[in-house]
Amino acid sequence: MQVLLAGATGAIGRPLIRALVANGHSVSAIVRSPAAHPLVRELGAEPITADVLDRDGLLGALDGVRADAVVHQATALRSAKPQRRIPADDPTGLLRTVGTAHLLAAAEVVGARRFLTQSLILGYGYHDHGERPLTERDRFGVYDGGVADEVVRACVDGEQQVFAAAGVDGIALRYGLFYGPGAFSDLFAGLMRKHVPVGPLGPGGVNSWVHVADAAAATVAALEHGTPGRAYNIADDTPITWREFFTEVSRSHGTPRPIRLPAWAIRLAVPYLGALMADTSMRISSALAHDALGWRPQYSSVAEGLAAG
């Protein structure tokens, strides 16, 4: 297929280009700056300069471009800073809402009939889901009036737009938390080297993770085999606590031991991180992706993925 990719230089975008090219697909990669063109070409894609949030500029840049599928992986996570509350105009939230609308218009311009969008398991809601693994049959879009509702809302909005769009086969990928090169493991390793507190005392909540290379492989599998109108959970086989995550990051990156704070202090200083790390526990089942897409993670756990370098 000819694939139009947004978010090409992000943590998942880079391994995704390699995985798409390795499977025989051709990639046109949307980047905001010409400075990214050499990297994109090195990865094996052809760059197109455009801003996903600038509808007219995006559609103009795609004049004459043809594609079979659009893959939306655009986020602003690399530039994100800890904040007390996720605002309605959060850049990543806008990319999931406004950006999705613009890319759906782009799909019409380039003639794409297939559309994959990045969603997150956090859309299931920021609370303790208990011991039972969550499947795609569980309610997606649980709000509690808390500091993280905008994250949930943006995930739900992006999915609903894709499923409702006329003329495209829409698929949503509900990824676990990303780790690996350029993802959260690198971010927290940098903070630990600076002796910045990174998490709560005690184990913290349980969450499900996915290595960026495994996320890329799952995306290719969904592009080739996914059922239109369906969402797929994409996570590894081993949910872990935040204490276990920080221990593995410290071990693999050779950082000082993580500094942790009481959960109440995190909730007071950065309520969003308190909601994520102390109040949220979710164990995710990716059985549907295993069975329907033929995908299984190369790294079954964070410990295995980080040990592989």
TORFIMI-248246 format. One line per field, with one value per residue: x negated, y, z of N, C-alpha, C, CB in turn; residue number from 1; residue in one letter. Coordinates in steps of 0.02 Angstrom, whole numbers. Glycine has a CB too. Layout:
! TORFIMI-248246
n.X = c(X  ...)
n.Y = c(Y  ...)
n.Z = c(Z  ...)
ca.X = c(X  ...)
ca.Y = c(Y  ...)
ca.Z = c(Z  ...)
c.X = c(X  ...)
c.Y = c(Y  ...)
c.Z = c(Z  ...)
cb.X = c(X  ...)
cb.Y = c(Y  ...)
cb.Z = c(Z  ...)
i = c(NUM  ...)
aa = c(A  ...)
! end
This chain:
! TORFIMI-248246
n.X = c(-42  -15  -56  -3  -75  -56  -144  -274  -404  -402  -408  -347  -330  -453  -504  -391  -391  -502  -453  -342  -401  -483  -386  -347  -273  -246  -291  -230  -275  -212  -282  -322  -427  -553  -677  -669  -671  -792  -805  -683  -694  -806  -751  -670  -559  -458  -462  -334  -298  -200  -75  24  126  160  276  301  171  120  202  172  36  45  90  103  46  62  136  164  197  215  121  131  26  -10  -68  -100  -184  -322  -356  -281  -243  -243  -87  42  173  250  279  417  365  249  102  81  208  282  227  280  415  455  349  375  494  445  355  441  507  396  378  483  440  322  370  377  436  429  406  310  302  216  253  278  255  289  407  505  526  478  458  465  473  478  440  472  432  450  550  592  728  762  822  777  718  740  784  741  751  629  454  403  496  498  403  463  579  525  471  586  661  576  579  718  741  667  729  855  836  873  839  714  623  618  505  458  320  286  166  51  -45  -185  -351  -531  -651  -651  -530  -424  -511  -640  -615  -588  -706  -795  -746  -773  -912  -934  -895  -761  -605  -502  -389  -258  -275  -279  -199  -120  2  59  11  22  -96  -186  -314  -390  -430  -355  -228  -232  -241  -116  -34  -61  -11  125  155  146  230  336  506  630  703  672  593  433  346  178  51  -82  -116  -125  -67  -122  -174  -202  -316  -388  -409  -492  -602  -651  -682  -783  -879  -908  -951  -1052  -1038  -1030  -948  -770  -685  -550  -387  -261  -96  4  -68  -107  18  53  -47  -58  81  128  27  36  164  139  30  53  191  244  269  249  267  231  303  243  293  382  312  207  272  350  268  150  43  -85  -173  -347  -422  -380  -369  -407  -530  -595  -597  -671  -791  -836  -886)
n.Y = c(-60  117  228  363  448  524  602  554  566  539  442  318  334  326  187  135  179  107  -24  -27  -7  -120  -217  -199  -86  82  243  403  539  651  797  934  1020  1063  1028  900  819  748  645  576  528  448  349  289  344  464  636  756  922  991  1053  967  1026  1135  1152  1200  1221  1091  1016  1081  1050  919  911  825  711  537  404  246  224  310  344  391  453  564  661  771  737  737  868  897  954  924  957  1033  1007  934  1035  1090  1135  1064  1017  883  831  912  868  740  767  890  872  742  763  845  757  659  732  747  614  598  685  624  504  394  242  180  201  225  259  327  280  266  157  223  285  203  249  339  259  131  -20  -147  -325  -396  -422  -294  -291  -257  -256  -191  -39  107  265  327  443  545  670  719  769  713  698  761  694  569  610  660  544  467  550  556  421  403  492  431  306  347  410  437  339  288  150  135  113  91  99  52  89  27  107  190  129  125  177  352  362  347  281  331  465  465  411  516  611  547  546  678  684  708  691  553  471  389  344  174  41  100  122  -10  -40  -62  -90  -53  -91  24  -29  -146  -89  -27  -140  -197  -100  -108  -237  -214  -124  -208  -316  -280  -260  -156  -23  -66  -72  -105  -171  -142  -204  -263  -424  -416  -333  -204  -127  48  62  -53  -23  94  39  -52  38  115  15  -27  90  135  233  343  281  288  432  447  508  537  485  582  699  704  711  837  921  890  854  776  678  614  558  469  387  348  328  255  94  -32  -179  -245  -338  -405  -500  -502  -435  -525  -638  -593  -510  -577  -536  -531  -471  -441  -418  -473  -410  -259  -271  -365  -299  -180  -236  -286  -176)
n.Z = c(0  -25  96  195  322  477  608  597  647  780  935  906  771  701  713  652  518  472  490  406  280  276  260  132  100  39  98  131  224  340  399  508  487  368  412  459  350  302  400  385  254  271  350  259  197  105  128  172  194  314  429  537  609  536  428  293  246  257  168  51  38  5  -123  -270  -215  -188  -96  -15  115  271  414  576  689  758  890  1031  1130  1159  1182  1290  1456  1633  1709  1808  1772  1629  1496  1390  1271  1256  1168  1118  1138  1049  930  927  912  831  740  694  623  520  457  412  314  234  195  106  5  -43  -84  0  69  188  362  502  674  815  976  1155  1296  1410  1388  1440  1566  1713  1843  1971  1898  1943  1957  1844  1674  1552  1407  1234  1240  1354  1431  1348  1378  1508  1625  1765  1815  1850  1844  1730  1631  1506  1430  1413  1346  1225  1168  1149  1063  949  908  882  776  674  660  619  499  329  185  219  290  453  590  759  869  1026  1119  1244  1376  1309  1295  1275  1147  1143  1210  1359  1449  1419  1447  1587  1634  1607  1697  1819  1818  1844  1973  1999  2078  2034  2049  2149  2324  2382  2288  2187  2054  1942  1775  1595  1468  1314  1201  1088  965  958  958  834  750  776  722  585  564  591  490  380  409  492  550  484  578  703  864  936  1073  1117  1193  1303  1381  1519  1644  1755  1911  1949  2029  1994  1859  1866  1930  1834  1730  1792  1811  1679  1615  1693  1794  1941  2090  2087  2148  2256  2302  2431  2387  2408  2400  2267  2206  2250  2197  2057  1996  1886  1863  1984  1972  1868  1913  2046  2066  1961  1899  1783  1694  1543  1411  1262  1180  1071  969  957  906  795  719  709  783  905  1048  1031  1142  1294  1414  1508  1572  1491  1366  1394  1434  1315  1255)
ca.X = c(0  -45  -32  -16  -87  -64  -181  -326  -468  -392  -435  -321  -334  -516  -502  -335  -414  -545  -412  -301  -445  -504  -329  -334  -231  -279  -268  -237  -275  -198  -324  -308  -485  -599  -736  -659  -673  -845  -788  -628  -721  -849  -707  -642  -496  -462  -432  -288  -298  -133  -54  88  177  174  313  290  101  113  234  133  -27  60  114  68  24  109  121  215  214  188  106  126  -14  -35  -59  -147  -207  -392  -360  -234  -271  -194  -42  90  234  245  329  453  323  186  82  95  281  303  207  327  482  451  303  408  540  406  327  496  514  338  390  525  400  273  404  366  496  416  383  292  288  187  291  241  293  312  476  550  541  425  477  444  518  477  394  493  406  498  552  626  799  773  841  723  743  767  765  755  748  563  404  382  553  484  367  514  623  491  466  653  679  538  606  786  735  641  780  913  818  897  790  651  626  583  481  424  273  282  99  28  -94  -243  -419  -580  -685  -611  -465  -424  -569  -694  -596  -596  -778  -824  -727  -809  -982  -934  -871  -694  -557  -467  -330  -234  -298  -239  -200  -82  51  37  29  -1  -144  -204  -375  -372  -438  -296  -172  -239  -223  -44  -3  -65  36  192  162  154  280  386  576  656  750  653  536  391  298  110  8  -120  -83  -143  -54  -168  -164  -250  -379  -423  -431  -550  -659  -678  -713  -845  -927  -929  -983  -1107  -1025  -1021  -884  -716  -660  -477  -353  -196  -46  39  -111  -103  84  54  -93  -39  138  134  -17  65  218  111  -16  78  262  265  242  284  233  260  299  234  309  413  258  170  312  376  215  90  -11  -104  -231  -413  -443  -320  -368  -452  -597  -625  -608  -727  -853  -859  -918)
ca.Y = c(0  183  250  431  442  583  583  510  570  526  380  261  347  303  115  118  186  49  -85  -23  -18  -190  -258  -185  -27  146  290  476  558  722  827  1005  1060  1034  1001  828  782  698  588  539  492  395  295  255  375  527  686  808  972  1018  1052  932  1070  1186  1114  1223  1208  1019  993  1109  1013  852  916  779  652  482  355  196  224  362  320  450  442  629  683  823  713  753  937  905  966  907  1011  1014  983  933  1083  1072  1151  1026  1004  814  825  943  823  684  790  932  840  685  790  868  700  627  771  729  548  608  717  578  445  338  206  149  253  200  313  311  292  245  119  268  302  163  287  345  234  62  -65  -212  -377  -425  -387  -258  -307  -207  -256  -147  29  153  332  333  508  550  740  732  808  678  687  785  641  520  640  665  477  447  592  534  356  411  524  383  255  376  442  405  328  257  96  162  67  125  58  74  68  35  161  176  133  112  238  412  357  364  255  379  526  458  402  583  643  514  570  745  675  735  639  527  431  384  293  114  13  138  84  -59  -20  -105  -54  -84  -64  60  -73  -190  -48  -19  -203  -206  -53  -138  -293  -187  -97  -262  -367  -256  -256  -88  -8  -102  -50  -159  -158  -160  -199  -325  -477  -413  -270  -194  -66  101  48  -101  12  137  -5  -76  94  130  -39  -31  152  151  297  337  253  338  466  445  551  512  496  644  755  706  736  908  957  879  809  729  622  577  517  416  342  323  313  214  27  -68  -236  -245  -398  -394  -563  -490  -420  -587  -685  -564  -478  -618  -499  -541  -429  -472  -411  -488  -369  -202  -294  -397  -249  -136  -276  -294  -115)
ca.Z = c(0  -16  162  217  394  519  668  571  682  851  963  869  700  671  700  608  448  456  487  345  222  277  237  62  90  26  149  128  295  354  451  512  470  319  446  471  287  298  443  355  196  297  374  201  177  68  172  150  246  330  499  540  637  486  378  225  228  250  107  -4  31  -21  -191  -315  -179  -185  -44  -2  186  314  482  620  749  778  959  1053  1195  1171  1208  1346  1522  1686  1725  1859  1740  1557  1472  1329  1214  1259  1099  1098  1133  987  874  926  894  770  694  662  573  463  422  376  253  193  166  46  -47  -72  -107  46  90  253  409  568  720  880  1037  1215  1346  1463  1374  1482  1626  1763  1908  1982  1862  1974  1934  1780  1615  1511  1336  1193  1258  1412  1414  1332  1388  1576  1653  1837  1835  1876  1807  1669  1587  1438  1395  1395  1296  1161  1140  1126  1006  891  885  854  711  625  649  587  436  268  132  242  338  511  641  815  906  1095  1141  1312  1384  1268  1321  1222  1124  1133  1244  1430  1485  1411  1483  1659  1647  1609  1760  1874  1816  1874  2041  2004  2098  1974  2060  2218  2370  2375  2220  2138  2016  1892  1707  1540  1428  1250  1171  1027  908  957  937  761  717  781  676  518  563  586  422  331  426  539  529  488  631  764  904  961  1127  1097  1253  1314  1420  1589  1679  1811  1951  1933  2062  1952  1799  1880  1946  1770  1695  1825  1798  1609  1594  1738  1828  2014  2111  2081  2208  2255  2351  2450  2335  2420  2378  2194  2189  2265  2153  1987  2003  1831  1875  2040  1945  1827  1946  2111  2067  1904  1889  1730  1663  1476  1370  1190  1148  1006  922  945  865  733  679  707  816  975  1061  1034  1212  1333  1474  1508  1590  1432  1315  1412  1435  1246  1232)
c.X = c(-44  -14  -51  -18  -95  -96  -241  -390  -461  -419  -410  -329  -397  -517  -445  -355  -456  -503  -369  -343  -467  -449  -307  -289  -274  -249  -282  -226  -264  -243  -313  -366  -527  -662  -731  -665  -729  -831  -735  -653  -767  -809  -673  -577  -510  -427  -385  -283  -228  -121  16  143  195  209  297  219  89  141  197  68  -16  88  72  42  79  87  179  240  182  179  91  89  -40  -17  -107  -178  -279  -400  -316  -272  -219  -151  12  152  223  298  362  412  254  166  95  170  308  284  255  397  481  406  334  456  502  377  381  511  455  347  433  485  354  305  396  433  488  386  371  276  260  235  250  286  320  383  527  566  487  452  453  495  517  431  411  464  462  493  589  701  814  787  779  749  777  740  782  754  680  517  387  438  539  446  417  557  590  484  533  672  642  564  674  784  715  694  840  899  843  839  724  667  584  566  446  379  264  217  92  -20  -158  -308  -466  -611  -638  -545  -474  -484  -629  -679  -610  -669  -813  -807  -764  -882  -987  -908  -803  -648  -513  -403  -312  -273  -252  -238  -168  -33  19  57  -1  -41  -154  -266  -357  -381  -380  -234  -173  -219  -148  -7  -5  -16  108  205  178  213  338  456  601  706  731  594  499  347  230  65  -30  -83  -89  -128  -99  -150  -215  -317  -420  -449  -493  -611  -691  -711  -780  -899  -953  -967  -1041  -1099  -1029  -954  -830  -697  -583  -449  -288  -144  -10  -1  -109  -35  88  13  -72  20  146  90  7  121  192  74  12  150  285  230  283  238  268  250  293  251  341  360  217  207  329  321  153  30  -22  -166  -296  -439  -382  -315  -415  -523  -632  -642  -667  -792  -881  -891  -877)
c.Y = c(63  213  323  430  510  563  540  511  559  458  318  271  320  227  95  126  125  -14  -84  -38  -91  -237  -239  -125  34  198  362  502  633  745  903  1048  1025  1006  927  787  731  636  545  498  436  335  258  283  439  581  734  859  1001  1013  1021  977  1129  1153  1135  1209  1134  996  1020  1071  944  853  871  716  599  433  307  200  284  332  381  431  508  644  741  803  732  823  949  914  948  968  987  983  984  980  1059  1086  1118  1006  933  802  855  900  763  705  829  899  781  709  812  809  659  665  756  661  554  638  668  512  384  307  174  202  221  259  287  330  265  204  164  293  260  198  284  324  162  15  -136  -262  -403  -387  -354  -280  -251  -205  -210  -76  72  224  340  398  510  622  761  766  776  669  709  733  589  548  642  596  455  485  569  468  365  443  473  330  282  404  402  395  299  200  116  109  108  76  89  48  73  93  142  178  112  178  296  413  368  338  303  443  520  445  470  619  613  535  639  744  710  679  618  490  426  333  232  91  58  93  36  -33  -67  -62  -89  -50  -31  17  -122  -151  -37  -82  -215  -160  -80  -196  -269  -156  -152  -308  -342  -250  -185  -80  -39  -68  -111  -134  -184  -150  -265  -371  -469  -345  -265  -131  -13  90  -2  -68  53  95  -30  -21  112  79  -36  32  172  217  287  307  306  367  468  487  517  529  563  704  761  733  812  947  952  830  758  668  581  532  458  364  311  298  265  147  -7  -121  -248  -313  -378  -457  -554  -476  -483  -630  -656  -536  -522  -584  -523  -498  -469  -471  -420  -446  -310  -225  -325  -345  -203  -174  -286  -231  -77)
c.Z = c(0  47  174  294  425  585  653  611  757  872  927  793  667  661  654  535  429  447  424  283  218  252  166  49  74  72  128  198  303  412  450  487  417  351  459  407  283  340  411  295  218  321  318  175  138  110  135  206  255  405  501  567  591  427  307  202  216  184  45  -16  1  -92  -237  -282  -179  -130  -36  70  219  384  525  683  777  851  973  1119  1210  1200  1268  1412  1575  1702  1772  1829  1665  1529  1407  1267  1218  1188  1076  1092  1069  927  870  903  828  718  658  608  510  423  386  311  205  159  104  -11  -82  -96  -63  67  159  298  477  613  785  935  1095  1261  1401  1450  1412  1548  1678  1832  1914  1951  1891  1939  1865  1721  1574  1438  1299  1205  1317  1389  1404  1336  1454  1606  1727  1862  1859  1826  1740  1618  1515  1398  1370  1338  1227  1128  1111  1064  943  864  851  786  657  609  610  517  376  220  154  289  398  563  695  851  975  1125  1216  1317  1346  1309  1264  1200  1111  1170  1319  1468  1479  1449  1557  1678  1652  1674  1819  1876  1848  1946  2052  2028  2039  1988  2134  2258  2365  2303  2168  2102  1967  1823  1657  1492  1360  1224  1105  965  902  936  861  725  720  733  604  512  556  518  372  345  470  508  536  544  698  798  930  1018  1105  1157  1261  1362  1495  1619  1741  1849  1929  1968  2021  1888  1813  1897  1882  1730  1726  1811  1726  1586  1639  1774  1904  2030  2108  2149  2203  2312  2373  2396  2345  2395  2302  2172  2199  2214  2080  1988  1947  1842  1935  2017  1906  1868  2010  2109  2013  1905  1834  1701  1596  1442  1297  1151  1079  953  906  894  797  688  671  738  887  988  1061  1105  1256  1396  1466  1525  1529  1378  1331  1415  1365  1218  1182)
cb.X = c(47  -34  -60  39  -149  4  -136  -341  -500  -319  -418  -247  -331  -575  -496  -274  -455  -597  -368  -269  -506  -525  -271  -304  -188  -271  -303  -186  -340  -123  -399  -292  -527  -618  -747  -591  -678  -912  -765  -571  -759  -893  -655  -631  -452  -430  -487  -218  -348  -78  -54  81  153  109  387  304  55  147  307  117  -61  109  113  12  3  114  105  189  191  235  47  197  -72  -8  -70  -112  -200  -432  -342  -187  -295  -230  -11  109  296  252  297  519  316  193  9  64  314  271  135  332  511  425  241  447  579  349  288  560  516  275  423  585  360  219  381  326  514  369  434  232  350  119  362  213  249  265  489  520  606  398  555  435  499  547  395  570  366  487  587  612  822  712  886  692  790  749  800  705  798  531  342  354  613  445  314  558  643  422  443  705  663  465  613  829  684  577  804  941  742  953  778  606  600  625  433  476  204  344  46  -5  -109  -247  -429  -548  -725  -598  -433  -361  -588  -704  -523  -552  -810  -800  -651  -803  -1008  -891  -922  -670  -512  -513  -339  -161  -302  -167  -166  -130  97  68  7  58  -212  -146  -429  -414  -504  -285  -172  -311  -260  -21  -39  -138  29  204  97  91  247  366  619  688  817  636  559  347  321  86  50  -190  -111  -216  21  -241  -172  -221  -367  -378  -375  -534  -636  -623  -667  -834  -894  -868  -932  -1170  -956  -1028  -889  -655  -689  -452  -338  -174  5  54  -183  -114  138  28  -164  -100  201  117  -88  90  264  65  -78  72  301  250  245  308  234  229  360  162  356  463  212  159  375  426  195  75  3  -117  -223  -462  -478  -319  -388  -429  -593  -577  -546  -713  -840  -800  -983)
cb.Y = c(0  229  205  481  399  620  547  528  638  530  374  250  420  324  77  163  251  37  -91  47  29  -210  -251  -243  -14  167  275  507  537  732  810  1024  1075  1086  1038  817  830  729  611  587  540  422  323  184  391  521  726  779  1028  979  1123  869  1097  1224  1121  1297  1233  982  1013  1182  1006  818  989  815  669  446  390  127  159  425  269  479  395  684  625  892  638  746  986  844  1039  883  1041  1074  1026  861  1151  1110  1225  964  1018  764  858  1013  799  652  835  1002  817  644  848  914  655  624  846  730  502  654  775  562  428  360  152  87  311  150  354  347  259  306  64  326  295  94  264  417  238  48  -68  -240  -434  -427  -435  -182  -376  -220  -327  -148  60  138  352  271  566  509  753  669  816  611  724  850  608  502  711  696  427  458  666  527  308  452  581  349  226  430  452  446  390  309  28  215  12  156  53  50  111  -30  174  227  87  76  224  421  288  338  185  395  542  401  359  623  636  438  572  792  703  764  664  483  362  368  319  126  -52  172  130  -129  52  -139  -48  -80  -119  123  -112  -223  20  0  -262  -192  15  -163  -336  -134  -60  -304  -423  -189  -305  -68  -31  -176  -5  -188  -191  -118  -184  -308  -544  -430  -266  -191  -81  170  20  -160  56  184  -64  -108  156  136  -107  -40  207  151  325  406  223  307  539  372  620  540  439  653  745  636  701  921  931  851  849  762  646  625  559  445  378  378  376  251  -15  -19  -301  -189  -444  -372  -604  -432  -365  -626  -704  -511  -413  -637  -424  -616  -394  -435  -342  -560  -411  -149  -345  -449  -209  -104  -344  -315  -129)
cb.Z = c(61  -79  218  191  408  530  716  501  669  868  1036  886  688  716  765  624  439  513  549  339  225  348  285  31  153  -50  216  77  329  371  440  583  532  268  512  502  230  320  512  332  149  354  421  217  237  -3  205  130  231  290  531  584  704  463  391  220  282  308  105  9  99  25  -216  -346  -106  -254  24  -17  220  317  483  636  734  732  1010  1059  1198  1107  1153  1350  1530  1749  1661  1900  1760  1529  1460  1325  1208  1304  1091  1147  1193  979  883  995  951  787  730  715  602  486  470  420  269  235  217  63  -17  -22  -175  108  39  246  414  565  732  890  1033  1252  1375  1470  1301  1495  1655  1766  1918  2059  1788  1976  1983  1775  1571  1517  1324  1120  1273  1459  1469  1262  1332  1620  1615  1876  1888  1897  1847  1687  1613  1441  1441  1456  1318  1170  1194  1182  1020  910  944  902  713  651  716  630  431  235  98  276  307  543  611  863  869  1137  1107  1337  1460  1211  1384  1163  1062  1062  1230  1461  1459  1337  1471  1685  1592  1550  1771  1868  1744  1832  2092  1936  2156  1937  2032  2218  2443  2400  2219  2088  1980  1905  1694  1504  1465  1198  1161  1021  914  1026  973  743  751  853  679  504  626  641  402  330  461  565  571  422  612  748  963  904  1193  1036  1316  1340  1401  1598  1700  1786  2027  1954  2133  1934  1771  1938  1990  1729  1695  1900  1812  1565  1593  1699  1807  2047  2182  2048  2214  2260  2321  2519  2335  2495  2402  2163  2231  2335  2161  1944  2008  1764  1887  2093  1901  1775  1962  2162  2062  1839  1955  1675  1709  1433  1381  1175  1192  1011  948  1012  902  748  711  637  815  990  1128  988  1225  1352  1536  1559  1647  1404  1304  1479  1468  1202  1203)
i = c(1  2  3  4  5  6  7  8  9  10  11  12  13  14  15  16  17  18  19  20  21  22  23  24  25  26  27  28  29  30  31  32  33  34  35  36  37  38  39  40  41  42  43  44  45  46  47  48  49  50  51  52  53  54  55  56  57  58  59  60  61  62  63  64  65  66  67  68  69  70  71  72  73  74  75  76  77  78  79  80  81  82  83  84  85  86  87  88  89  90  91  92  93  94  95  96  97  98  99  100  101  102  103  104  105  106  107  108  109  110  111  112  113  114  115  116  117  118  119  120  121  122  123  124  125  126  127  128  129  130  131  132  133  134  135  136  137  138  139  140  141  142  143  144  145  146  147  148  149  150  151  152  153  154  155  156  157  158  159  160  161  162  163  164  165  166  167  168  169  170  171  172  173  174  175  176  177  178  179  180  181  182  183  184  185  186  187  188  189  190  191  192  193  194  195  196  197  198  199  200  201  202  203  204  205  206  207  208  209  210  211  212  213  214  215  216  217  218  219  220  221  222  223  224  225  226  227  228  229  230  231  232  233  234  235  236  237  238  239  240  241  242  243  244  245  246  247  248  249  250  251  252  253  254  255  256  257  258  259  260  261  262  263  264  265  266  267  268  269  270  271  272  273  274  275  276  277  278  279  280  281  282  283  284  285  286  287  288  289  290  291  292  293  294  295  296  297  298  299  300  301  302  303  304  305  306  307  308  309)
aa = c(M  Q  V  L  L  A  G  A  T  G  A  I  G  R  P  L  I  R  A  L  V  A  N  G  H  S  V  S  A  I  V  R  S  P  A  A  H  P  L  V  R  E  L  G  A  E  P  I  T  A  D  V  L  D  R  D  G  L  L  G  A  L  D  G  V  R  A  D  A  V  V  H  Q  A  T  A  L  R  S  A  K  P  Q  R  R  I  P  A  D  D  P  T  G  L  L  R  T  V  G  T  A  H  L  L  A  A  A  E  V  V  G  A  R  R  F  L  T  Q  S  L  I  L  G  Y  G  Y  H  D  H  G  E  R  P  L  T  E  R  D  R  F  G  V  Y  D  G  G  V  A  D  E  V  V  R  A  C  V  D  G  E  Q  Q  V  F  A  A  A  G  V  D  G  I  A  L  R  Y  G  L  F  Y  G  P  G  A  F  S  D  L  F  A  G  L  M  R  K  H  V  P  V  G  P  L  G  P  G  G  V  N  S  W  V  H  V  A  D  A  A  A  A  T  V  A  A  L  E  H  G  T  P  G  R  A  Y  N  I  A  D  D  T  P  I  T  W  R  E  F  F  T  E  V  S  R  S  H  G  T  P  R  P  I  R  L  P  A  W  A  I  R  L  A  V  P  Y  L  G  A  L  M  A  D  T  S  M  R  I  S  S  A  L  A  H  D  A  L  G  W  R  P  Q  Y  S  S  V  A  E  G  L  A  A  G)
! end
